[in-house]
Amino acid sequence: MGWLQGILGGVIGAEALSLIKEYLEKHGGVEGAVAEFDKPGLGEKVKSWVSTGPNLPITSEEIQKALGSERVKALAAKVGIPIDKVAELLAKNLPIAIDKATPEGKLPTQQG
């Protein structure tokens, strides 16, 4: 997922970048993330990240709800970030990552 570093380098910090990379690699890339956030009723927000318009914000509580505590713990352990910081970093940076990964306002056909 070198494309992620290329599009986000300098936009978000290294800690957030490694977290976003790990999350996207383990959850089906951008397409998987969009599907995962659509399930708990966050579809409107996540679709705004893909579109060419402004990104709707997401809260760390909504991240927790979408991922569940086990996934948040697993991400924290894998990346070496405190559990309480994972949802906060994802809430702040995942919209940016998905927005940058979909510059034409549509999901990529395949990520490499």
C-alpha positions in Angstrom: 0.0 0.0 0.0 2.7 2.4 -1.0 0.1 4.5 -2.7 -1.1 5.6 0.8 2.3 7.0 1.7 2.4 8.8 -1.6 -0.9 10.5 -1.2 -0.7 11.2 2.5 2.9 11.9 3.0 3.2 15.2 4.9 -0.6 15.5 5.2 -0.9 13.4 8.4 1.6 12.4 11.0 3.7 9.2 10.8 1.7 7.6 13.7 -1.6 8.2 12.1 -0.2 7.1 8.7 0.9 3.7 10.1 -2.5 3.3 11.8 -4.5 4.1 8.6 -2.3 1.9 6.6 -2.7 -1.1 9.0 -6.5 -0.5 9.2 -6.9 -0.3 5.4 -4.7 -3.3 4.7 -6.6 -5.5 7.1 -10.1 -4.3 6.2 -10.2 -4.6 2.4 -8.7 -1.2 1.4 -10.8 1.9 0.8 -13.7 -0.3 -0.5 -13.7 -2.4 2.7 -13.6 0.7 4.9 -16.5 2.3 3.1 -18.6 -0.9 3.4 -17.6 -1.3 7.1 -18.7 2.3 8.0 -21.9 2.0 5.9 -23.2 -0.9 8.1 -23.7 0.9 11.4 -25.5 3.8 9.7 -22.5 6.0 8.9 -22.9 5.7 5.1 -23.7 9.3 4.6 -20.5 10.4 6.3 -18.3 7.9 4.6 -19.8 8.6 1.2 -18.9 12.3 1.7 -15.3 11.3 2.1 -15.4 9.6 -1.3 -17.3 12.4 -3.0 -15.7 15.5 -4.4 -17.5 17.7 -1.9 -16.6 18.5 1.7 -15.9 15.6 4.2 -18.5 15.2 6.9 -16.7 14.7 10.3 -16.8 11.4 12.3 -16.4 11.1 16.0 -14.1 8.7 17.9 -17.3 7.2 19.4 -18.6 6.5 15.9 -15.3 4.9 15.0 -15.6 2.7 18.1 -19.1 1.7 17.2 -18.2 0.8 13.6 -15.0 -1.1 14.4 -15.9 -2.6 17.8 -13.6 -2.7 20.8 -11.7 -5.9 19.7 -10.6 -4.4 16.4 -9.6 -1.1 18.1 -7.5 -3.2 20.6 -6.0 -5.2 17.8 -5.0 -2.1 15.8 -3.6 -0.5 18.9 -1.4 -3.6 19.6 -0.3 -3.9 16.0 0.7 -0.3 15.6 1.9 0.4 19.1 -0.6 3.2 19.9 -2.6 3.5 23.1 -6.1 2.1 22.7 -7.7 5.4 23.7 -5.8 7.2 20.9 -6.7 4.8 18.1 -10.3 5.9 17.6 -9.3 9.6 17.9 -6.6 9.3 15.3 -8.9 7.4 12.9 -11.7 9.9 13.4 -9.3 12.7 12.5 -7.4 11.1 9.7 -9.5 8.4 8.0 -11.8 10.9 6.2 -8.6 12.6 4.8 -7.1 9.3 3.7 -10.3 8.1 2.0 -10.8 11.5 0.4 -7.2 11.6 -0.9 -7.5 8.0 -2.2 -10.7 8.9 -4.2 -9.8 12.2 -5.9 -12.4 11.6 -8.7 -15.2 11.1 -6.2 -15.5 7.4 -6.8 -14.1 4.2 -5.3 -11.0 2.8 -7.0 -11.6 -0.4 -8.9 -8.6 -2.0 -7.2 -5.9 -0.9 -4.8 -2.4 -2.2 -5.0 
